[in-house]
């Protein structure tokens, strides 16, 4: 059922909280996992934006390589990708472009003012994705 699972990660332990569940799903469905990190450089006036963009993408690739190696060591078929842009939109576009069966991600589970002030990537993905989403609330 879930042969292609997309896991957006932002570099935090919170986001990685979904990984044990994804590992289990990938094994029982004989699926493949793709880790996705969305990078976006915020530059200051006078700074070279291209150099900063290259730097954040390289950092994202290095982070994903470590997570990918850990998951591969426990027998998960896995790869990774980095996209540049705004997180929620890039997650949804990647899932659609690559025909994923599932997006699996962690969330703080904030509600009310906390969600309004901080925004929620998960909330944006839920409202725009066309594939099923597995959300895991991590405190």
VMD Tcl script that builds the backbone (N, CA, C; Angstrom):
set m [mol new atoms 417]
animate dup $m
set s [atomselect $m all]
$s set {name element resname resid chain x y z} {
  {N N UNK 1 A 0.810 -1.196 0.000}
  {CA C UNK 1 A 0.000 0.000 0.000}
  {C C UNK 1 A 0.859 1.268 0.000}
  {N N UNK 2 A 1.792 1.363 0.940}
  {CA C UNK 2 A 2.658 2.541 1.010}
  {C C UNK 2 A 4.044 2.158 0.508}
  {N N UNK 3 A 4.200 2.147 -0.801}
  {CA C UNK 3 A 5.469 1.766 -1.416}
  {C C UNK 3 A 6.457 2.927 -1.473}
  {N N UNK 4 A 5.924 4.151 -1.550}
  {CA C UNK 4 A 6.788 5.338 -1.622}
  {C C UNK 4 A 6.360 6.316 -0.525}
  {N N UNK 5 A 7.252 6.471 0.462}
  {CA C UNK 5 A 6.943 7.306 1.624}
  {C C UNK 5 A 7.875 8.507 1.645}
  {N N UNK 6 A 7.300 9.687 1.715}
  {CA C UNK 6 A 8.063 10.930 1.779}
  {C C UNK 6 A 8.093 11.423 3.224}
  {N N UNK 7 A 9.296 11.711 3.713}
  {CA C UNK 7 A 9.471 12.178 5.089}
  {C C UNK 7 A 10.189 13.519 5.077}
  {N N UNK 8 A 9.445 14.605 5.261}
  {CA C UNK 8 A 10.085 15.926 5.347}
  {C C UNK 8 A 10.782 16.079 6.701}
  {N N UNK 9 A 12.015 16.535 6.680}
  {CA C UNK 9 A 12.774 16.772 7.901}
  {C C UNK 9 A 13.323 18.188 7.885}
  {N N UNK 10 A 13.379 18.801 9.055}
  {CA C UNK 10 A 13.905 20.166 9.141}
  {C C UNK 10 A 15.206 20.250 9.932}
  {N N UNK 11 A 15.766 19.101 10.296}
  {CA C UNK 11 A 17.012 19.083 11.046}
  {C C UNK 11 A 16.815 18.971 12.545}
  {N N UNK 12 A 15.573 18.936 12.998}
  {CA C UNK 12 A 15.309 18.879 14.435}
  {C C UNK 12 A 15.031 17.453 14.885}
  {N N UNK 13 A 15.242 17.207 16.174}
  {CA C UNK 13 A 14.906 15.911 16.762}
  {C C UNK 13 A 13.394 15.693 16.714}
  {N N UNK 14 A 12.630 16.772 16.834}
  {CA C UNK 14 A 11.179 16.667 16.737}
  {C C UNK 14 A 10.777 16.062 15.400}
  {N N UNK 15 A 11.304 16.581 14.324}
  {CA C UNK 15 A 10.961 16.068 12.993}
  {C C UNK 15 A 11.383 14.612 12.843}
  {N N UNK 16 A 12.503 14.251 13.449}
  {CA C UNK 16 A 12.999 12.877 13.362}
  {C C UNK 16 A 12.159 11.906 14.197}
  {N N UNK 17 A 11.255 12.428 15.017}
  {CA C UNK 17 A 10.402 11.583 15.835}
  {C C UNK 17 A 9.513 10.647 15.037}
  {N N UNK 18 A 9.276 10.946 13.796}
  {CA C UNK 18 A 8.445 10.103 12.938}
  {C C UNK 18 A 9.220 8.905 12.385}
  {N N UNK 19 A 10.532 8.943 12.432}
  {CA C UNK 19 A 11.349 7.934 11.757}
  {C C UNK 19 A 11.113 6.490 12.217}
  {N N UNK 20 A 10.946 6.203 13.517}
  {CA C UNK 20 A 10.666 4.809 13.885}
  {C C UNK 20 A 9.370 4.275 13.259}
  {N N UNK 21 A 8.362 5.096 13.153}
  {CA C UNK 21 A 7.105 4.670 12.536}
  {C C UNK 21 A 7.280 4.455 11.031}
  {N N UNK 22 A 8.043 5.339 10.415}
  {CA C UNK 22 A 8.295 5.212 8.979}
  {C C UNK 22 A 9.118 3.963 8.691}
  {N N UNK 23 A 10.098 3.700 9.548}
  {CA C UNK 23 A 10.908 2.484 9.390}
  {C C UNK 23 A 10.011 1.249 9.417}
  {N N UNK 24 A 9.104 1.201 10.374}
  {CA C UNK 24 A 8.180 0.077 10.498}
  {C C UNK 24 A 7.283 -0.034 9.252}
  {N N UNK 25 A 6.707 1.083 8.820}
  {CA C UNK 25 A 5.847 1.072 7.636}
  {C C UNK 25 A 6.599 0.595 6.395}
  {N N UNK 26 A 7.808 1.107 6.217}
  {CA C UNK 26 A 8.600 0.737 5.037}
  {C C UNK 26 A 8.905 -0.753 5.032}
  {N N UNK 27 A 9.178 -1.295 6.196}
  {CA C UNK 27 A 9.504 -2.722 6.266}
  {C C UNK 27 A 8.275 -3.584 5.999}
  {N N UNK 28 A 7.126 -3.270 6.597}
  {CA C UNK 28 A 5.957 -4.142 6.404}
  {C C UNK 28 A 5.359 -4.011 5.002}
  {N N UNK 29 A 5.544 -2.857 4.363}
  {CA C UNK 29 A 5.008 -2.659 3.017}
  {C C UNK 29 A 6.070 -2.847 1.930}
  {N N UNK 30 A 7.282 -3.216 2.367}
  {CA C UNK 30 A 8.411 -3.344 1.438}
  {C C UNK 30 A 8.539 -2.085 0.589}
  {N N UNK 31 A 8.456 -0.964 1.268}
  {CA C UNK 31 A 8.480 0.318 0.585}
  {C C UNK 31 A 9.831 0.999 0.623}
  {N N UNK 32 A 9.859 2.126 -0.013}
  {CA C UNK 32 A 11.069 2.944 -0.079}
  {C C UNK 32 A 10.765 4.304 0.531}
  {N N UNK 33 A 11.709 4.799 1.310}
  {CA C UNK 33 A 11.562 6.076 1.992}
  {C C UNK 33 A 12.438 7.119 1.309}
  {N N UNK 34 A 11.874 8.306 1.144}
  {CA C UNK 34 A 12.655 9.447 0.678}
  {C C UNK 34 A 12.606 10.518 1.757}
  {N N UNK 35 A 13.786 10.891 2.229}
  {CA C UNK 35 A 13.901 11.990 3.176}
  {C C UNK 35 A 13.998 13.286 2.371}
  {N N UNK 36 A 13.254 14.286 2.781}
  {CA C UNK 36 A 13.249 15.559 2.071}
  {C C UNK 36 A 13.586 16.682 3.034}
  {N N UNK 37 A 14.513 17.511 2.635}
  {CA C UNK 37 A 14.836 18.719 3.401}
  {C C UNK 37 A 14.651 19.897 2.459}
  {N N UNK 38 A 13.870 20.860 2.903}
  {CA C UNK 38 A 13.661 22.070 2.124}
  {C C UNK 38 A 14.595 23.146 2.676}
  {N N UNK 39 A 15.364 23.745 1.793}
  {CA C UNK 39 A 16.329 24.763 2.191}
  {C C UNK 39 A 15.894 26.123 1.645}
  {N N UNK 40 A 16.136 27.126 2.437}
  {CA C UNK 40 A 15.855 28.497 2.011}
  {C C UNK 40 A 16.848 29.408 2.702}
  {N N UNK 41 A 17.531 30.216 1.920}
  {CA C UNK 41 A 18.535 31.126 2.465}
  {C C UNK 41 A 17.927 32.506 2.657}
  {N N UNK 42 A 18.139 33.042 3.836}
  {CA C UNK 42 A 17.735 34.414 4.130}
  {C C UNK 42 A 19.008 35.249 4.117}
  {N N UNK 43 A 19.108 36.143 3.158}
  {CA C UNK 43 A 20.342 36.908 3.015}
  {C C UNK 43 A 20.154 38.347 3.462}
  {N N UNK 44 A 21.257 38.932 3.812}
  {CA C UNK 44 A 21.288 40.335 4.213}
  {C C UNK 44 A 21.721 41.188 3.040}
  {N N UNK 45 A 21.298 42.431 3.009}
  {CA C UNK 45 A 21.733 43.322 1.929}
  {C C UNK 45 A 23.261 43.371 1.861}
  {N N UNK 46 A 23.770 43.271 0.662}
  {CA C UNK 46 A 25.211 43.309 0.451}
  {C C UNK 46 A 25.861 41.940 0.468}
  {N N UNK 47 A 25.159 40.923 0.949}
  {CA C UNK 47 A 25.705 39.564 0.972}
  {C C UNK 47 A 25.425 38.884 -0.364}
  {N N UNK 48 A 26.257 37.936 -0.708}
  {CA C UNK 48 A 26.089 37.186 -1.953}
  {C C UNK 48 A 25.010 36.124 -1.748}
  {N N UNK 49 A 23.825 36.315 -2.343}
  {CA C UNK 49 A 22.740 35.361 -2.115}
  {C C UNK 49 A 23.034 33.966 -2.676}
  {N N UNK 50 A 23.745 33.889 -3.777}
  {CA C UNK 50 A 24.034 32.597 -4.393}
  {C C UNK 50 A 24.934 31.771 -3.481}
  {N N UNK 51 A 25.941 32.392 -2.923}
  {CA C UNK 51 A 26.848 31.681 -2.030}
  {C C UNK 51 A 26.089 31.154 -0.810}
  {N N UNK 52 A 25.191 31.948 -0.279}
  {CA C UNK 52 A 24.413 31.518 0.882}
  {C C UNK 52 A 23.442 30.397 0.504}
  {N N UNK 53 A 22.861 30.461 -0.680}
  {CA C UNK 53 A 21.970 29.401 -1.142}
  {C C UNK 53 A 22.722 28.076 -1.265}
  {N N UNK 54 A 23.898 28.130 -1.851}
  {CA C UNK 54 A 24.724 26.927 -1.995}
  {C C UNK 54 A 25.067 26.362 -0.622}
  {N N UNK 55 A 25.361 27.227 0.314}
  {CA C UNK 55 A 25.726 26.811 1.666}
  {C C UNK 55 A 24.577 26.094 2.376}
  {N N UNK 56 A 23.356 26.632 2.297}
  {CA C UNK 56 A 22.229 25.987 2.992}
  {C C UNK 56 A 21.847 24.668 2.325}
  {N N UNK 57 A 21.995 24.580 1.022}
  {CA C UNK 57 A 21.713 23.320 0.335}
  {C C UNK 57 A 22.757 22.267 0.720}
  {N N UNK 58 A 24.019 22.660 0.765}
  {CA C UNK 58 A 25.078 21.731 1.159}
  {C C UNK 58 A 24.859 21.237 2.594}
  {N N UNK 59 A 24.498 22.132 3.480}
  {CA C UNK 59 A 24.215 21.763 4.862}
  {C C UNK 59 A 23.054 20.762 4.935}
  {N N UNK 60 A 22.014 21.004 4.151}
  {CA C UNK 60 A 20.862 20.102 4.112}
  {C C UNK 60 A 21.271 18.722 3.601}
  {N N UNK 61 A 22.098 18.673 2.572}
  {CA C UNK 61 A 22.556 17.396 2.017}
  {C C UNK 61 A 23.381 16.609 3.037}
  {N N UNK 62 A 24.236 17.294 3.779}
  {CA C UNK 62 A 25.070 16.638 4.793}
  {C C UNK 62 A 24.209 16.069 5.917}
  {N N UNK 63 A 23.229 16.830 6.347}
  {CA C UNK 63 A 22.321 16.362 7.392}
  {C C UNK 63 A 21.567 15.110 6.929}
  {N N UNK 64 A 20.990 15.173 5.729}
  {CA C UNK 64 A 20.220 14.041 5.220}
  {C C UNK 64 A 21.084 12.797 5.031}
  {N N UNK 65 A 22.338 12.980 4.632}
  {CA C UNK 65 A 23.227 11.833 4.446}
  {C C UNK 65 A 23.410 11.068 5.752}
  {N N UNK 66 A 23.497 11.783 6.862}
  {CA C UNK 66 A 23.652 11.122 8.166}
  {C C UNK 66 A 22.391 10.340 8.543}
  {N N UNK 67 A 21.246 10.964 8.384}
  {CA C UNK 67 A 19.984 10.294 8.723}
  {C C UNK 67 A 19.772 9.104 7.797}
  {N N UNK 68 A 20.071 9.297 6.531}
  {CA C UNK 68 A 19.918 8.230 5.535}
  {C C UNK 68 A 20.805 7.035 5.896}
  {N N UNK 69 A 22.034 7.279 6.294}
  {CA C UNK 69 A 22.950 6.194 6.662}
  {C C UNK 69 A 22.424 5.414 7.860}
  {N N UNK 70 A 21.871 6.112 8.841}
  {CA C UNK 70 A 21.313 5.439 10.022}
  {C C UNK 70 A 20.155 4.526 9.645}
  {N N UNK 71 A 19.279 5.010 8.790}
  {CA C UNK 71 A 18.119 4.204 8.405}
  {C C UNK 71 A 18.526 3.048 7.488}
  {N N UNK 72 A 19.485 3.281 6.642}
  {CA C UNK 72 A 19.954 2.211 5.746}
  {C C UNK 72 A 20.578 1.077 6.576}
  {N N UNK 73 A 21.228 1.438 7.683}
  {CA C UNK 73 A 21.892 0.429 8.517}
  {C C UNK 73 A 20.905 -0.535 9.179}
  {N N UNK 74 A 19.636 -0.153 9.261}
  {CA C UNK 74 A 18.625 -1.056 9.835}
  {C C UNK 74 A 17.761 -1.697 8.749}
  {N N UNK 75 A 18.200 -1.594 7.500}
  {CA C UNK 75 A 17.552 -2.323 6.424}
  {C C UNK 75 A 16.451 -1.602 5.672}
  {N N UNK 76 A 16.369 -0.294 5.798}
  {CA C UNK 76 A 15.340 0.469 5.082}
  {C C UNK 76 A 15.881 0.899 3.721}
  {N N UNK 77 A 15.079 0.683 2.674}
  {CA C UNK 77 A 15.425 1.218 1.351}
  {C C UNK 77 A 15.168 2.722 1.408}
  {N N UNK 78 A 16.195 3.500 1.165}
  {CA C UNK 78 A 16.082 4.934 1.425}
  {C C UNK 78 A 16.921 5.761 0.474}
  {N N UNK 79 A 16.443 6.970 0.228}
  {CA C UNK 79 A 17.212 7.972 -0.508}
  {C C UNK 79 A 16.810 9.330 0.043}
  {N N UNK 80 A 17.401 10.365 -0.479}
  {CA C UNK 80 A 17.074 11.694 0.034}
  {C C UNK 80 A 17.095 12.723 -1.082}
  {N N UNK 81 A 16.478 13.854 -0.783}
  {CA C UNK 81 A 16.407 14.944 -1.752}
  {C C UNK 81 A 16.384 16.270 -1.005}
  {N N UNK 82 A 16.923 17.283 -1.652}
  {CA C UNK 82 A 16.861 18.645 -1.130}
  {C C UNK 82 A 16.175 19.495 -2.177}
  {N N UNK 83 A 15.217 20.281 -1.725}
  {CA C UNK 83 A 14.554 21.245 -2.606}
  {C C UNK 83 A 14.767 22.618 -2.017}
  {N N UNK 84 A 14.796 23.590 -2.881}
  {CA C UNK 84 A 15.003 24.964 -2.446}
  {C C UNK 84 A 13.701 25.737 -2.586}
  {N N UNK 85 A 13.286 26.383 -1.510}
  {CA C UNK 85 A 12.070 27.179 -1.566}
  {C C UNK 85 A 11.367 27.213 -0.230}
  {N N UNK 86 A 10.062 27.411 -0.275}
  {CA C UNK 86 A 9.248 27.496 0.940}
  {C C UNK 86 A 8.768 26.096 1.309}
  {N N UNK 87 A 8.973 25.744 2.568}
  {CA C UNK 87 A 8.833 24.364 3.015}
  {C C UNK 87 A 7.526 23.678 2.638}
  {N N UNK 88 A 6.395 24.167 3.057}
  {CA C UNK 88 A 5.137 23.464 2.802}
  {C C UNK 88 A 4.892 23.271 1.306}
  {N N UNK 89 A 5.110 24.299 0.529}
  {CA C UNK 89 A 4.865 24.204 -0.907}
  {C C UNK 89 A 5.803 23.207 -1.575}
  {N N UNK 90 A 7.064 23.213 -1.175}
  {CA C UNK 90 A 8.029 22.286 -1.764}
  {C C UNK 90 A 7.729 20.837 -1.372}
  {N N UNK 91 A 7.264 20.620 -0.146}
  {CA C UNK 91 A 6.888 19.271 0.294}
  {C C UNK 91 A 5.737 18.755 -0.565}
  {N N UNK 92 A 4.705 19.554 -0.710}
  {CA C UNK 92 A 3.532 19.158 -1.497}
  {C C UNK 92 A 3.906 18.941 -2.961}
  {N N UNK 93 A 4.690 19.838 -3.517}
  {CA C UNK 93 A 5.100 19.698 -4.918}
  {C C UNK 93 A 5.943 18.442 -5.135}
  {N N UNK 94 A 6.861 18.163 -4.216}
  {CA C UNK 94 A 7.712 16.980 -4.357}
  {C C UNK 94 A 6.868 15.703 -4.289}
  {N N UNK 95 A 5.927 15.671 -3.360}
  {CA C UNK 95 A 5.046 14.505 -3.232}
  {C C UNK 95 A 4.244 14.286 -4.514}
  {N N UNK 96 A 3.751 15.359 -5.072}
  {CA C UNK 96 A 2.950 15.268 -6.300}
  {C C UNK 96 A 3.824 14.892 -7.503}
  {N N UNK 97 A 4.958 15.580 -7.657}
  {CA C UNK 97 A 5.842 15.359 -8.806}
  {C C UNK 97 A 6.391 13.933 -8.862}
  {N N UNK 98 A 6.651 13.355 -7.699}
  {CA C UNK 98 A 7.296 12.035 -7.623}
  {C C UNK 98 A 6.314 10.901 -7.284}
  {N N UNK 99 A 5.022 11.237 -7.238}
  {CA C UNK 99 A 3.959 10.235 -7.046}
  {C C UNK 99 A 4.130 9.404 -5.764}
  {N N UNK 100 A 4.277 10.093 -4.647}
  {CA C UNK 100 A 4.393 9.398 -3.361}
  {C C UNK 100 A 3.031 8.880 -2.919}
  {N N UNK 101 A 3.060 7.795 -2.140}
  {CA C UNK 101 A 1.839 7.201 -1.601}
  {C C UNK 101 A 1.477 7.786 -0.235}
  {N N UNK 102 A 2.472 8.373 0.437}
  {CA C UNK 102 A 2.259 8.859 1.798}
  {C C UNK 102 A 3.291 9.924 2.139}
  {N N UNK 103 A 2.846 10.957 2.842}
  {CA C UNK 103 A 3.748 11.929 3.465}
  {C C UNK 103 A 3.660 11.661 4.963}
  {N N UNK 104 A 4.797 11.417 5.593}
  {CA C UNK 104 A 4.831 11.145 7.030}
  {C C UNK 104 A 5.670 12.213 7.707}
  {N N UNK 105 A 5.067 12.881 8.701}
  {CA C UNK 105 A 5.801 13.951 9.369}
  {C C UNK 105 A 5.366 14.127 10.813}
  {N N UNK 106 A 6.255 14.703 11.601}
  {CA C UNK 106 A 5.969 14.993 13.005}
  {C C UNK 106 A 5.414 16.399 13.130}
  {N N UNK 107 A 4.698 16.617 14.225}
  {CA C UNK 107 A 4.171 17.943 14.512}
  {C C UNK 107 A 4.204 18.168 16.014}
  {N N UNK 108 A 4.284 19.414 16.413}
  {CA C UNK 108 A 4.219 19.763 17.834}
  {C C UNK 108 A 2.810 19.567 18.370}
  {N N UNK 109 A 1.828 19.620 17.497}
  {CA C UNK 109 A 0.445 19.511 17.937}
  {C C UNK 109 A -0.058 20.779 18.600}
  {N N UNK 110 A 0.508 21.912 18.227}
  {CA C UNK 110 A 0.051 23.181 18.794}
  {C C UNK 110 A -1.342 23.514 18.283}
  {N N UNK 111 A -2.087 24.194 19.113}
  {CA C UNK 111 A -3.407 24.659 18.708}
  {C C UNK 111 A -3.561 26.109 19.122}
  {N N UNK 112 A -4.615 26.707 18.674}
  {CA C UNK 112 A -4.942 28.070 19.091}
  {C C UNK 112 A -3.876 29.079 18.736}
  {N N UNK 113 A -3.582 29.969 19.688}
  {CA C UNK 113 A -2.663 31.078 19.452}
  {C C UNK 113 A -1.266 30.594 19.093}
  {N N UNK 114 A -0.801 29.508 19.718}
  {CA C UNK 114 A 0.531 28.987 19.420}
  {C C UNK 114 A 0.692 28.640 17.956}
  {N N UNK 115 A -0.323 28.029 17.380}
  {CA C UNK 115 A -0.268 27.677 15.970}
  {C C UNK 115 A -0.392 28.926 15.109}
  {N N UNK 116 A -1.246 29.855 15.512}
  {CA C UNK 116 A -1.455 31.067 14.726}
  {C C UNK 116 A -0.176 31.894 14.660}
  {N N UNK 117 A 0.469 32.067 15.791}
  {CA C UNK 117 A 1.678 32.890 15.847}
  {C C UNK 117 A 2.835 32.217 15.133}
  {N N UNK 118 A 3.033 30.920 15.375}
  {CA C UNK 118 A 4.182 30.220 14.838}
  {C C UNK 118 A 3.944 29.670 13.434}
  {N N UNK 119 A 2.704 29.528 13.043}
  {CA C UNK 119 A 2.404 28.899 11.769}
  {C C UNK 119 A 2.623 27.409 11.882}
  {N N UNK 120 A 2.229 26.660 10.912}
  {CA C UNK 120 A 2.402 25.221 10.964}
  {C C UNK 120 A 2.613 24.668 9.561}
  {N N UNK 121 A 3.812 24.152 9.346}
  {CA C UNK 121 A 4.090 23.520 8.059}
  {C C UNK 121 A 3.141 22.347 7.865}
  {N N UNK 122 A 2.964 21.555 8.917}
  {CA C UNK 122 A 2.072 20.397 8.816}
  {C C UNK 122 A 0.662 20.824 8.424}
  {N N UNK 123 A 0.173 21.878 9.032}
  {CA C UNK 123 A -1.168 22.373 8.715}
  {C C UNK 123 A -1.275 22.787 7.249}
  {N N UNK 124 A -0.273 23.468 6.746}
  {CA C UNK 124 A -0.279 23.881 5.341}
  {C C UNK 124 A -0.228 22.667 4.415}
  {N N UNK 125 A 0.569 21.674 4.785}
  {CA C UNK 125 A 0.673 20.464 3.965}
  {C C UNK 125 A -0.664 19.724 3.953}
  {N N UNK 126 A -1.286 19.600 5.115}
  {CA C UNK 126 A -2.583 18.917 5.203}
  {C C UNK 126 A -3.604 19.536 4.264}
  {N N UNK 127 A -3.608 20.853 4.185}
  {CA C UNK 127 A -4.626 21.541 3.394}
  {C C UNK 127 A -4.319 21.631 1.906}
  {N N UNK 128 A -3.114 21.237 1.499}
  {CA C UNK 128 A -2.786 21.367 0.078}
  {C C UNK 128 A -2.330 20.068 -0.587}
  {N N UNK 129 A -1.955 19.063 0.184}
  {CA C UNK 129 A -1.457 17.812 -0.396}
  {C C UNK 129 A -2.599 16.989 -0.969}
  {N N UNK 130 A -2.276 16.205 -1.983}
  {CA C UNK 130 A -3.276 15.340 -2.605}
  {C C UNK 130 A -3.012 13.869 -2.295}
  {N N UNK 131 A -2.040 13.605 -1.412}
  {CA C UNK 131 A -1.746 12.231 -0.997}
  {C C UNK 131 A -2.024 12.107 0.498}
  {N N UNK 132 A -2.230 10.884 0.989}
  {CA C UNK 132 A -2.456 10.700 2.425}
  {C C UNK 132 A -1.281 11.216 3.247}
  {N N UNK 133 A -1.588 11.636 4.472}
  {CA C UNK 133 A -0.576 12.190 5.368}
  {C C UNK 133 A -0.677 11.481 6.709}
  {N N UNK 134 A 0.470 11.046 7.210}
  {CA C UNK 134 A 0.563 10.488 8.553}
  {C C UNK 134 A 1.251 11.530 9.421}
  {N N UNK 135 A 0.533 12.037 10.420}
  {CA C UNK 135 A 1.107 13.003 11.354}
  {C C UNK 135 A 1.313 12.326 12.693}
  {N N UNK 136 A 2.450 12.571 13.280}
  {CA C UNK 136 A 2.765 12.023 14.587}
  {C C UNK 136 A 3.016 13.202 15.514}
  {N N UNK 137 A 2.184 13.309 16.538}
  {CA C UNK 137 A 2.359 14.402 17.493}
  {C C UNK 137 A 3.496 14.067 18.451}
  {N N UNK 138 A 4.482 14.938 18.493}
  {CA C UNK 138 A 5.630 14.765 19.371}
  {C C UNK 138 A 5.719 15.968 20.273}
  {N N UNK 139 A 5.835 15.723 21.563}
  {CA C UNK 139 A 5.919 16.824 22.542}
  {C C UNK 139 A 7.343 17.113 22.909}
}
mol reanalyze $m
mol bondsrecalc $m
mol representation Tube
mol addrep $m
